[in-house]
Amino acid sequence: MEYQTWKVELGTHSKDELLFELSRNKINLNAYAVMLFMSQKFEISNERQTVELVKVSVRELGYSGGALFVDILDSAKGQNLMSCGLELALYLRLQYLSQPDGPLLTVASVPPFSDEMYPKGFYLSSNSTGLWLRGYRATEDVLWAPDSEFVFVKPYA
């Protein structure tokens, strides 16, 4: 099966520079995205490295009836895919400026906070109001639909 992939270079911007680039590219942020970005849990890599990202659906991970996030991560790991650091969402958003309106693209990352009042991670979207980088909240018992799309790190062979 052919998956959509991106090569993203990390370690090229500071936090301030990333925020400036998001603004310059007219990327909208919701309050949860700002909360994640401003938290101490959001870390930026100082080391330049190129990472390959791959988009897969919950169905492609083997769950035709949907799945819990923990099961999505387990299935991805079984396919040699790894979760993303939070910063990858910003770099991908800056690179994926041609995202079509409609489907959301969740960047699969380990939730930085155990408290359900805090955001769990980021997703990318596009609609009539523009391109978005959004933070989201979800409880552990949320069933992700089979068509939900996630981005994972694909390690180099």
Chimera marker file (.cmm) of the C-alpha trace (Angstrom):
<marker_set name="trace">
<marker id="1" x="0.000" y="0.000" z="0.000" r="1" g="1" b="0" radius="0.5"/>
<marker id="2" x="1.279" y="3.473" z="-0.910" r="1" g="1" b="0" radius="0.5"/>
<marker id="3" x="1.191" y="6.012" z="1.923" r="1" g="1" b="0" radius="0.5"/>
<marker id="4" x="1.590" y="9.780" z="1.746" r="1" g="1" b="0" radius="0.5"/>
<marker id="5" x="4.928" y="10.794" z="3.243" r="1" g="1" b="0" radius="0.5"/>
<marker id="6" x="6.822" y="13.970" z="4.063" r="1" g="1" b="0" radius="0.5"/>
<marker id="7" x="10.457" y="14.617" z="4.889" r="1" g="1" b="0" radius="0.5"/>
<marker id="8" x="10.719" y="17.226" z="7.615" r="1" g="1" b="0" radius="0.5"/>
<marker id="9" x="13.912" y="18.862" z="8.836" r="1" g="1" b="0" radius="0.5"/>
<marker id="10" x="14.027" y="19.574" z="12.566" r="1" g="1" b="0" radius="0.5"/>
<marker id="11" x="16.385" y="21.839" z="14.450" r="1" g="1" b="0" radius="0.5"/>
<marker id="12" x="16.114" y="24.715" z="11.991" r="1" g="1" b="0" radius="0.5"/>
<marker id="13" x="14.069" y="27.161" z="14.094" r="1" g="1" b="0" radius="0.5"/>
<marker id="14" x="13.752" y="28.376" z="17.666" r="1" g="1" b="0" radius="0.5"/>
<marker id="15" x="10.317" y="28.499" z="19.297" r="1" g="1" b="0" radius="0.5"/>
<marker id="16" x="10.026" y="32.204" z="18.471" r="1" g="1" b="0" radius="0.5"/>
<marker id="17" x="11.039" y="31.589" z="14.855" r="1" g="1" b="0" radius="0.5"/>
<marker id="18" x="8.472" y="28.797" z="14.506" r="1" g="1" b="0" radius="0.5"/>
<marker id="19" x="5.750" y="31.093" z="15.817" r="1" g="1" b="0" radius="0.5"/>
<marker id="20" x="6.850" y="33.809" z="13.379" r="1" g="1" b="0" radius="0.5"/>
<marker id="21" x="6.790" y="31.342" z="10.453" r="1" g="1" b="0" radius="0.5"/>
<marker id="22" x="3.301" y="30.173" z="11.389" r="1" g="1" b="0" radius="0.5"/>
<marker id="23" x="2.137" y="33.795" z="11.421" r="1" g="1" b="0" radius="0.5"/>
<marker id="24" x="3.939" y="34.636" z="8.171" r="1" g="1" b="0" radius="0.5"/>
<marker id="25" x="2.221" y="31.687" z="6.474" r="1" g="1" b="0" radius="0.5"/>
<marker id="26" x="-1.168" y="32.726" z="7.898" r="1" g="1" b="0" radius="0.5"/>
<marker id="27" x="-1.555" y="29.540" z="9.938" r="1" g="1" b="0" radius="0.5"/>
<marker id="28" x="-4.380" y="29.790" z="12.461" r="1" g="1" b="0" radius="0.5"/>
<marker id="29" x="-3.963" y="28.395" z="15.994" r="1" g="1" b="0" radius="0.5"/>
<marker id="30" x="-6.705" y="27.539" z="18.457" r="1" g="1" b="0" radius="0.5"/>
<marker id="31" x="-6.356" y="28.118" z="22.211" r="1" g="1" b="0" radius="0.5"/>
<marker id="32" x="-5.318" y="24.491" z="22.853" r="1" g="1" b="0" radius="0.5"/>
<marker id="33" x="-2.518" y="24.772" z="20.286" r="1" g="1" b="0" radius="0.5"/>
<marker id="34" x="-1.250" y="27.928" z="21.991" r="1" g="1" b="0" radius="0.5"/>
<marker id="35" x="-1.489" y="26.201" z="25.389" r="1" g="1" b="0" radius="0.5"/>
<marker id="36" x="0.623" y="23.274" z="24.131" r="1" g="1" b="0" radius="0.5"/>
<marker id="37" x="3.110" y="25.520" z="22.357" r="1" g="1" b="0" radius="0.5"/>
<marker id="38" x="3.643" y="27.712" z="25.428" r="1" g="1" b="0" radius="0.5"/>
<marker id="39" x="3.970" y="24.801" z="27.878" r="1" g="1" b="0" radius="0.5"/>
<marker id="40" x="7.303" y="23.583" z="29.228" r="1" g="1" b="0" radius="0.5"/>
<marker id="41" x="6.456" y="20.179" z="27.736" r="1" g="1" b="0" radius="0.5"/>
<marker id="42" x="6.887" y="21.626" z="24.238" r="1" g="1" b="0" radius="0.5"/>
<marker id="43" x="10.560" y="21.194" z="23.434" r="1" g="1" b="0" radius="0.5"/>
<marker id="44" x="12.478" y="22.197" z="20.322" r="1" g="1" b="0" radius="0.5"/>
<marker id="45" x="15.327" y="20.138" z="18.947" r="1" g="1" b="0" radius="0.5"/>
<marker id="46" x="18.609" y="22.020" z="18.624" r="1" g="1" b="0" radius="0.5"/>
<marker id="47" x="20.119" y="19.301" z="16.467" r="1" g="1" b="0" radius="0.5"/>
<marker id="48" x="19.399" y="19.356" z="12.739" r="1" g="1" b="0" radius="0.5"/>
<marker id="49" x="17.911" y="16.090" z="11.566" r="1" g="1" b="0" radius="0.5"/>
<marker id="50" x="15.618" y="14.952" z="8.786" r="1" g="1" b="0" radius="0.5"/>
<marker id="51" x="12.637" y="12.826" z="9.749" r="1" g="1" b="0" radius="0.5"/>
<marker id="52" x="10.288" y="10.943" z="7.444" r="1" g="1" b="0" radius="0.5"/>
<marker id="53" x="6.613" y="11.148" z="8.351" r="1" g="1" b="0" radius="0.5"/>
<marker id="54" x="3.906" y="8.840" z="7.030" r="1" g="1" b="0" radius="0.5"/>
<marker id="55" x="0.111" y="9.238" z="7.019" r="1" g="1" b="0" radius="0.5"/>
<marker id="56" x="-1.998" y="6.182" z="7.890" r="1" g="1" b="0" radius="0.5"/>
<marker id="57" x="-5.653" y="5.736" z="8.771" r="1" g="1" b="0" radius="0.5"/>
<marker id="58" x="-7.017" y="3.809" z="11.717" r="1" g="1" b="0" radius="0.5"/>
<marker id="59" x="-8.420" y="1.318" z="9.180" r="1" g="1" b="0" radius="0.5"/>
<marker id="60" x="-4.967" y="0.879" z="7.589" r="1" g="1" b="0" radius="0.5"/>
<marker id="61" x="-3.642" y="0.060" z="11.050" r="1" g="1" b="0" radius="0.5"/>
<marker id="62" x="-6.084" y="-2.854" z="11.160" r="1" g="1" b="0" radius="0.5"/>
<marker id="63" x="-9.106" y="-1.353" z="12.923" r="1" g="1" b="0" radius="0.5"/>
<marker id="64" x="-12.143" y="-1.356" z="10.619" r="1" g="1" b="0" radius="0.5"/>
<marker id="65" x="-14.438" y="-0.549" z="13.550" r="1" g="1" b="0" radius="0.5"/>
<marker id="66" x="-12.317" y="2.238" z="15.012" r="1" g="1" b="0" radius="0.5"/>
<marker id="67" x="-9.824" y="2.081" z="17.872" r="1" g="1" b="0" radius="0.5"/>
<marker id="68" x="-8.673" y="3.626" z="21.116" r="1" g="1" b="0" radius="0.5"/>
<marker id="69" x="-5.561" y="5.807" z="20.923" r="1" g="1" b="0" radius="0.5"/>
<marker id="70" x="-3.472" y="3.321" z="22.930" r="1" g="1" b="0" radius="0.5"/>
<marker id="71" x="-4.356" y="0.593" z="20.401" r="1" g="1" b="0" radius="0.5"/>
<marker id="72" x="-3.519" y="2.905" z="17.490" r="1" g="1" b="0" radius="0.5"/>
<marker id="73" x="-0.064" y="3.531" z="18.978" r="1" g="1" b="0" radius="0.5"/>
<marker id="74" x="0.467" y="-0.203" z="19.599" r="1" g="1" b="0" radius="0.5"/>
<marker id="75" x="-0.533" y="-1.160" z="16.056" r="1" g="1" b="0" radius="0.5"/>
<marker id="76" x="1.686" y="1.556" z="14.574" r="1" g="1" b="0" radius="0.5"/>
<marker id="77" x="4.613" y="0.327" z="16.673" r="1" g="1" b="0" radius="0.5"/>
<marker id="78" x="3.990" y="-3.175" z="15.319" r="1" g="1" b="0" radius="0.5"/>
<marker id="79" x="4.357" y="-1.713" z="11.819" r="1" g="1" b="0" radius="0.5"/>
<marker id="80" x="7.650" y="-0.060" z="12.779" r="1" g="1" b="0" radius="0.5"/>
<marker id="81" x="6.106" y="3.418" z="13.050" r="1" g="1" b="0" radius="0.5"/>
<marker id="82" x="6.914" y="5.703" z="15.971" r="1" g="1" b="0" radius="0.5"/>
<marker id="83" x="5.029" y="8.500" z="17.683" r="1" g="1" b="0" radius="0.5"/>
<marker id="84" x="6.041" y="12.082" z="16.911" r="1" g="1" b="0" radius="0.5"/>
<marker id="85" x="7.491" y="14.744" z="19.156" r="1" g="1" b="0" radius="0.5"/>
<marker id="86" x="5.146" y="17.723" z="19.533" r="1" g="1" b="0" radius="0.5"/>
<marker id="87" x="7.414" y="19.990" z="17.483" r="1" g="1" b="0" radius="0.5"/>
<marker id="88" x="6.896" y="17.830" z="14.387" r="1" g="1" b="0" radius="0.5"/>
<marker id="89" x="3.324" y="19.129" z="14.136" r="1" g="1" b="0" radius="0.5"/>
<marker id="90" x="4.567" y="22.686" z="13.604" r="1" g="1" b="0" radius="0.5"/>
<marker id="91" x="7.199" y="21.723" z="11.061" r="1" g="1" b="0" radius="0.5"/>
<marker id="92" x="4.676" y="19.586" z="9.162" r="1" g="1" b="0" radius="0.5"/>
<marker id="93" x="2.068" y="22.360" z="9.232" r="1" g="1" b="0" radius="0.5"/>
<marker id="94" x="4.611" y="24.763" z="7.721" r="1" g="1" b="0" radius="0.5"/>
<marker id="95" x="5.499" y="22.253" z="5.023" r="1" g="1" b="0" radius="0.5"/>
<marker id="96" x="2.004" y="20.954" z="4.207" r="1" g="1" b="0" radius="0.5"/>
<marker id="97" x="0.486" y="24.205" z="2.959" r="1" g="1" b="0" radius="0.5"/>
<marker id="98" x="-1.486" y="22.416" z="0.221" r="1" g="1" b="0" radius="0.5"/>
<marker id="99" x="-3.662" y="20.380" z="2.608" r="1" g="1" b="0" radius="0.5"/>
<marker id="100" x="-7.129" y="19.979" z="1.066" r="1" g="1" b="0" radius="0.5"/>
<marker id="101" x="-10.224" y="21.102" z="2.942" r="1" g="1" b="0" radius="0.5"/>
<marker id="102" x="-11.900" y="18.394" z="4.915" r="1" g="1" b="0" radius="0.5"/>
<marker id="103" x="-10.040" y="15.545" z="6.574" r="1" g="1" b="0" radius="0.5"/>
<marker id="104" x="-8.171" y="16.223" z="9.802" r="1" g="1" b="0" radius="0.5"/>
<marker id="105" x="-4.611" y="14.984" z="10.150" r="1" g="1" b="0" radius="0.5"/>
<marker id="106" x="-3.666" y="14.121" z="13.738" r="1" g="1" b="0" radius="0.5"/>
<marker id="107" x="0.027" y="14.098" z="14.581" r="1" g="1" b="0" radius="0.5"/>
<marker id="108" x="0.431" y="10.966" z="16.709" r="1" g="1" b="0" radius="0.5"/>
<marker id="109" x="2.318" y="11.954" z="19.843" r="1" g="1" b="0" radius="0.5"/>
<marker id="110" x="2.433" y="10.683" z="23.384" r="1" g="1" b="0" radius="0.5"/>
<marker id="111" x="0.141" y="12.985" z="25.395" r="1" g="1" b="0" radius="0.5"/>
<marker id="112" x="2.365" y="15.425" z="27.315" r="1" g="1" b="0" radius="0.5"/>
<marker id="113" x="-0.055" y="15.756" z="30.244" r="1" g="1" b="0" radius="0.5"/>
<marker id="114" x="-1.952" y="13.069" z="32.152" r="1" g="1" b="0" radius="0.5"/>
<marker id="115" x="-4.612" y="15.583" z="33.227" r="1" g="1" b="0" radius="0.5"/>
<marker id="116" x="-7.559" y="15.429" z="30.811" r="1" g="1" b="0" radius="0.5"/>
<marker id="117" x="-8.064" y="19.189" z="31.145" r="1" g="1" b="0" radius="0.5"/>
<marker id="118" x="-4.911" y="19.770" z="29.091" r="1" g="1" b="0" radius="0.5"/>
<marker id="119" x="-4.503" y="19.186" z="25.348" r="1" g="1" b="0" radius="0.5"/>
<marker id="120" x="-3.279" y="15.769" z="24.196" r="1" g="1" b="0" radius="0.5"/>
<marker id="121" x="-1.586" y="16.852" z="20.980" r="1" g="1" b="0" radius="0.5"/>
<marker id="122" x="-1.960" y="18.631" z="17.646" r="1" g="1" b="0" radius="0.5"/>
<marker id="123" x="-3.877" y="18.091" z="14.449" r="1" g="1" b="0" radius="0.5"/>
<marker id="124" x="-3.739" y="19.861" z="11.091" r="1" g="1" b="0" radius="0.5"/>
<marker id="125" x="-6.826" y="20.997" z="9.232" r="1" g="1" b="0" radius="0.5"/>
<marker id="126" x="-7.867" y="23.154" z="6.323" r="1" g="1" b="0" radius="0.5"/>
<marker id="127" x="-11.247" y="24.753" z="5.740" r="1" g="1" b="0" radius="0.5"/>
<marker id="128" x="-12.838" y="27.902" z="4.321" r="1" g="1" b="0" radius="0.5"/>
<marker id="129" x="-11.189" y="29.991" z="7.074" r="1" g="1" b="0" radius="0.5"/>
<marker id="130" x="-7.678" y="28.809" z="6.155" r="1" g="1" b="0" radius="0.5"/>
<marker id="131" x="-5.001" y="26.443" z="7.382" r="1" g="1" b="0" radius="0.5"/>
<marker id="132" x="-5.043" y="25.439" z="11.038" r="1" g="1" b="0" radius="0.5"/>
<marker id="133" x="-2.781" y="23.936" z="13.648" r="1" g="1" b="0" radius="0.5"/>
<marker id="134" x="-5.099" y="22.902" z="16.448" r="1" g="1" b="0" radius="0.5"/>
<marker id="135" x="-4.541" y="21.381" z="19.822" r="1" g="1" b="0" radius="0.5"/>
<marker id="136" x="-7.105" y="18.848" z="20.971" r="1" g="1" b="0" radius="0.5"/>
<marker id="137" x="-8.363" y="17.263" z="24.157" r="1" g="1" b="0" radius="0.5"/>
<marker id="138" x="-9.606" y="13.693" z="24.342" r="1" g="1" b="0" radius="0.5"/>
<marker id="139" x="-10.201" y="11.143" z="27.051" r="1" g="1" b="0" radius="0.5"/>
<marker id="140" x="-8.534" y="7.731" z="26.910" r="1" g="1" b="0" radius="0.5"/>
<marker id="141" x="-11.837" y="6.047" z="26.038" r="1" g="1" b="0" radius="0.5"/>
<marker id="142" x="-12.430" y="8.002" z="22.807" r="1" g="1" b="0" radius="0.5"/>
<marker id="143" x="-12.984" y="5.661" z="19.872" r="1" g="1" b="0" radius="0.5"/>
<marker id="144" x="-11.199" y="7.072" z="16.817" r="1" g="1" b="0" radius="0.5"/>
<marker id="145" x="-13.150" y="6.440" z="13.592" r="1" g="1" b="0" radius="0.5"/>
<marker id="146" x="-11.701" y="4.048" z="10.980" r="1" g="1" b="0" radius="0.5"/>
<marker id="147" x="-11.154" y="6.953" z="8.559" r="1" g="1" b="0" radius="0.5"/>
<marker id="148" x="-9.256" y="9.054" z="11.133" r="1" g="1" b="0" radius="0.5"/>
<marker id="149" x="-5.797" y="9.825" z="9.755" r="1" g="1" b="0" radius="0.5"/>
<marker id="150" x="-2.610" y="9.976" z="11.811" r="1" g="1" b="0" radius="0.5"/>
<marker id="151" x="0.972" y="10.938" z="11.072" r="1" g="1" b="0" radius="0.5"/>
<marker id="152" x="3.801" y="8.814" z="12.481" r="1" g="1" b="0" radius="0.5"/>
<marker id="153" x="7.580" y="8.836" z="12.191" r="1" g="1" b="0" radius="0.5"/>
<marker id="154" x="8.862" y="6.216" z="9.779" r="1" g="1" b="0" radius="0.5"/>
<marker id="155" x="12.399" y="5.273" z="10.843" r="1" g="1" b="0" radius="0.5"/>
<marker id="156" x="14.995" y="5.149" z="8.094" r="1" g="1" b="0" radius="0.5"/>
<marker id="157" x="16.021" y="1.622" z="7.139" r="1" g="1" b="0" radius="0.5"/>
<link id1="1" id2="2" r="1" g="1" b="0" radius="0.2"/>
<link id1="2" id2="3" r="1" g="1" b="0" radius="0.2"/>
<link id1="3" id2="4" r="1" g="1" b="0" radius="0.2"/>
<link id1="4" id2="5" r="1" g="1" b="0" radius="0.2"/>
<link id1="5" id2="6" r="1" g="1" b="0" radius="0.2"/>
<link id1="6" id2="7" r="1" g="1" b="0" radius="0.2"/>
<link id1="7" id2="8" r="1" g="1" b="0" radius="0.2"/>
<link id1="8" id2="9" r="1" g="1" b="0" radius="0.2"/>
<link id1="9" id2="10" r="1" g="1" b="0" radius="0.2"/>
<link id1="10" id2="11" r="1" g="1" b="0" radius="0.2"/>
<link id1="11" id2="12" r="1" g="1" b="0" radius="0.2"/>
<link id1="12" id2="13" r="1" g="1" b="0" radius="0.2"/>
<link id1="13" id2="14" r="1" g="1" b="0" radius="0.2"/>
<link id1="14" id2="15" r="1" g="1" b="0" radius="0.2"/>
<link id1="15" id2="16" r="1" g="1" b="0" radius="0.2"/>
<link id1="16" id2="17" r="1" g="1" b="0" radius="0.2"/>
<link id1="17" id2="18" r="1" g="1" b="0" radius="0.2"/>
<link id1="18" id2="19" r="1" g="1" b="0" radius="0.2"/>
<link id1="19" id2="20" r="1" g="1" b="0" radius="0.2"/>
<link id1="20" id2="21" r="1" g="1" b="0" radius="0.2"/>
<link id1="21" id2="22" r="1" g="1" b="0" radius="0.2"/>
<link id1="22" id2="23" r="1" g="1" b="0" radius="0.2"/>
<link id1="23" id2="24" r="1" g="1" b="0" radius="0.2"/>
<link id1="24" id2="25" r="1" g="1" b="0" radius="0.2"/>
<link id1="25" id2="26" r="1" g="1" b="0" radius="0.2"/>
<link id1="26" id2="27" r="1" g="1" b="0" radius="0.2"/>
<link id1="27" id2="28" r="1" g="1" b="0" radius="0.2"/>
<link id1="28" id2="29" r="1" g="1" b="0" radius="0.2"/>
<link id1="29" id2="30" r="1" g="1" b="0" radius="0.2"/>
<link id1="30" id2="31" r="1" g="1" b="0" radius="0.2"/>
<link id1="31" id2="32" r="1" g="1" b="0" radius="0.2"/>
<link id1="32" id2="33" r="1" g="1" b="0" radius="0.2"/>
<link id1="33" id2="34" r="1" g="1" b="0" radius="0.2"/>
<link id1="34" id2="35" r="1" g="1" b="0" radius="0.2"/>
<link id1="35" id2="36" r="1" g="1" b="0" radius="0.2"/>
<link id1="36" id2="37" r="1" g="1" b="0" radius="0.2"/>
<link id1="37" id2="38" r="1" g="1" b="0" radius="0.2"/>
<link id1="38" id2="39" r="1" g="1" b="0" radius="0.2"/>
<link id1="39" id2="40" r="1" g="1" b="0" radius="0.2"/>
<link id1="40" id2="41" r="1" g="1" b="0" radius="0.2"/>
<link id1="41" id2="42" r="1" g="1" b="0" radius="0.2"/>
<link id1="42" id2="43" r="1" g="1" b="0" radius="0.2"/>
<link id1="43" id2="44" r="1" g="1" b="0" radius="0.2"/>
<link id1="44" id2="45" r="1" g="1" b="0" radius="0.2"/>
<link id1="45" id2="46" r="1" g="1" b="0" radius="0.2"/>
<link id1="46" id2="47" r="1" g="1" b="0" radius="0.2"/>
<link id1="47" id2="48" r="1" g="1" b="0" radius="0.2"/>
<link id1="48" id2="49" r="1" g="1" b="0" radius="0.2"/>
<link id1="49" id2="50" r="1" g="1" b="0" radius="0.2"/>
<link id1="50" id2="51" r="1" g="1" b="0" radius="0.2"/>
<link id1="51" id2="52" r="1" g="1" b="0" radius="0.2"/>
<link id1="52" id2="53" r="1" g="1" b="0" radius="0.2"/>
<link id1="53" id2="54" r="1" g="1" b="0" radius="0.2"/>
<link id1="54" id2="55" r="1" g="1" b="0" radius="0.2"/>
<link id1="55" id2="56" r="1" g="1" b="0" radius="0.2"/>
<link id1="56" id2="57" r="1" g="1" b="0" radius="0.2"/>
<link id1="57" id2="58" r="1" g="1" b="0" radius="0.2"/>
<link id1="58" id2="59" r="1" g="1" b="0" radius="0.2"/>
<link id1="59" id2="60" r="1" g="1" b="0" radius="0.2"/>
<link id1="60" id2="61" r="1" g="1" b="0" radius="0.2"/>
<link id1="61" id2="62" r="1" g="1" b="0" radius="0.2"/>
<link id1="62" id2="63" r="1" g="1" b="0" radius="0.2"/>
<link id1="63" id2="64" r="1" g="1" b="0" radius="0.2"/>
<link id1="64" id2="65" r="1" g="1" b="0" radius="0.2"/>
<link id1="65" id2="66" r="1" g="1" b="0" radius="0.2"/>
<link id1="66" id2="67" r="1" g="1" b="0" radius="0.2"/>
<link id1="67" id2="68" r="1" g="1" b="0" radius="0.2"/>
<link id1="68" id2="69" r="1" g="1" b="0" radius="0.2"/>
<link id1="69" id2="70" r="1" g="1" b="0" radius="0.2"/>
<link id1="70" id2="71" r="1" g="1" b="0" radius="0.2"/>
<link id1="71" id2="72" r="1" g="1" b="0" radius="0.2"/>
<link id1="72" id2="73" r="1" g="1" b="0" radius="0.2"/>
<link id1="73" id2="74" r="1" g="1" b="0" radius="0.2"/>
<link id1="74" id2="75" r="1" g="1" b="0" radius="0.2"/>
<link id1="75" id2="76" r="1" g="1" b="0" radius="0.2"/>
<link id1="76" id2="77" r="1" g="1" b="0" radius="0.2"/>
<link id1="77" id2="78" r="1" g="1" b="0" radius="0.2"/>
<link id1="78" id2="79" r="1" g="1" b="0" radius="0.2"/>
<link id1="79" id2="80" r="1" g="1" b="0" radius="0.2"/>
<link id1="80" id2="81" r="1" g="1" b="0" radius="0.2"/>
<link id1="81" id2="82" r="1" g="1" b="0" radius="0.2"/>
<link id1="82" id2="83" r="1" g="1" b="0" radius="0.2"/>
<link id1="83" id2="84" r="1" g="1" b="0" radius="0.2"/>
<link id1="84" id2="85" r="1" g="1" b="0" radius="0.2"/>
<link id1="85" id2="86" r="1" g="1" b="0" radius="0.2"/>
<link id1="86" id2="87" r="1" g="1" b="0" radius="0.2"/>
<link id1="87" id2="88" r="1" g="1" b="0" radius="0.2"/>
<link id1="88" id2="89" r="1" g="1" b="0" radius="0.2"/>
<link id1="89" id2="90" r="1" g="1" b="0" radius="0.2"/>
<link id1="90" id2="91" r="1" g="1" b="0" radius="0.2"/>
<link id1="91" id2="92" r="1" g="1" b="0" radius="0.2"/>
<link id1="92" id2="93" r="1" g="1" b="0" radius="0.2"/>
<link id1="93" id2="94" r="1" g="1" b="0" radius="0.2"/>
<link id1="94" id2="95" r="1" g="1" b="0" radius="0.2"/>
<link id1="95" id2="96" r="1" g="1" b="0" radius="0.2"/>
<link id1="96" id2="97" r="1" g="1" b="0" radius="0.2"/>
<link id1="97" id2="98" r="1" g="1" b="0" radius="0.2"/>
<link id1="98" id2="99" r="1" g="1" b="0" radius="0.2"/>
<link id1="99" id2="100" r="1" g="1" b="0" radius="0.2"/>
<link id1="100" id2="101" r="1" g="1" b="0" radius="0.2"/>
<link id1="101" id2="102" r="1" g="1" b="0" radius="0.2"/>
<link id1="102" id2="103" r="1" g="1" b="0" radius="0.2"/>
<link id1="103" id2="104" r="1" g="1" b="0" radius="0.2"/>
<link id1="104" id2="105" r="1" g="1" b="0" radius="0.2"/>
<link id1="105" id2="106" r="1" g="1" b="0" radius="0.2"/>
<link id1="106" id2="107" r="1" g="1" b="0" radius="0.2"/>
<link id1="107" id2="108" r="1" g="1" b="0" radius="0.2"/>
<link id1="108" id2="109" r="1" g="1" b="0" radius="0.2"/>
<link id1="109" id2="110" r="1" g="1" b="0" radius="0.2"/>
<link id1="110" id2="111" r="1" g="1" b="0" radius="0.2"/>
<link id1="111" id2="112" r="1" g="1" b="0" radius="0.2"/>
<link id1="112" id2="113" r="1" g="1" b="0" radius="0.2"/>
<link id1="113" id2="114" r="1" g="1" b="0" radius="0.2"/>
<link id1="114" id2="115" r="1" g="1" b="0" radius="0.2"/>
<link id1="115" id2="116" r="1" g="1" b="0" radius="0.2"/>
<link id1="116" id2="117" r="1" g="1" b="0" radius="0.2"/>
<link id1="117" id2="118" r="1" g="1" b="0" radius="0.2"/>
<link id1="118" id2="119" r="1" g="1" b="0" radius="0.2"/>
<link id1="119" id2="120" r="1" g="1" b="0" radius="0.2"/>
<link id1="120" id2="121" r="1" g="1" b="0" radius="0.2"/>
<link id1="121" id2="122" r="1" g="1" b="0" radius="0.2"/>
<link id1="122" id2="123" r="1" g="1" b="0" radius="0.2"/>
<link id1="123" id2="124" r="1" g="1" b="0" radius="0.2"/>
<link id1="124" id2="125" r="1" g="1" b="0" radius="0.2"/>
<link id1="125" id2="126" r="1" g="1" b="0" radius="0.2"/>
<link id1="126" id2="127" r="1" g="1" b="0" radius="0.2"/>
<link id1="127" id2="128" r="1" g="1" b="0" radius="0.2"/>
<link id1="128" id2="129" r="1" g="1" b="0" radius="0.2"/>
<link id1="129" id2="130" r="1" g="1" b="0" radius="0.2"/>
<link id1="130" id2="131" r="1" g="1" b="0" radius="0.2"/>
<link id1="131" id2="132" r="1" g="1" b="0" radius="0.2"/>
<link id1="132" id2="133" r="1" g="1" b="0" radius="0.2"/>
<link id1="133" id2="134" r="1" g="1" b="0" radius="0.2"/>
<link id1="134" id2="135" r="1" g="1" b="0" radius="0.2"/>
<link id1="135" id2="136" r="1" g="1" b="0" radius="0.2"/>
<link id1="136" id2="137" r="1" g="1" b="0" radius="0.2"/>
<link id1="137" id2="138" r="1" g="1" b="0" radius="0.2"/>
<link id1="138" id2="139" r="1" g="1" b="0" radius="0.2"/>
<link id1="139" id2="140" r="1" g="1" b="0" radius="0.2"/>
<link id1="140" id2="141" r="1" g="1" b="0" radius="0.2"/>
<link id1="141" id2="142" r="1" g="1" b="0" radius="0.2"/>
<link id1="142" id2="143" r="1" g="1" b="0" radius="0.2"/>
<link id1="143" id2="144" r="1" g="1" b="0" radius="0.2"/>
<link id1="144" id2="145" r="1" g="1" b="0" radius="0.2"/>
<link id1="145" id2="146" r="1" g="1" b="0" radius="0.2"/>
<link id1="146" id2="147" r="1" g="1" b="0" radius="0.2"/>
<link id1="147" id2="148" r="1" g="1" b="0" radius="0.2"/>
<link id1="148" id2="149" r="1" g="1" b="0" radius="0.2"/>
<link id1="149" id2="150" r="1" g="1" b="0" radius="0.2"/>
<link id1="150" id2="151" r="1" g="1" b="0" radius="0.2"/>
<link id1="151" id2="152" r="1" g="1" b="0" radius="0.2"/>
<link id1="152" id2="153" r="1" g="1" b="0" radius="0.2"/>
<link id1="153" id2="154" r="1" g="1" b="0" radius="0.2"/>
<link id1="154" id2="155" r="1" g="1" b="0" radius="0.2"/>
<link id1="155" id2="156" r="1" g="1" b="0" radius="0.2"/>
<link id1="156" id2="157" r="1" g="1" b="0" radius="0.2"/>
</marker_set>
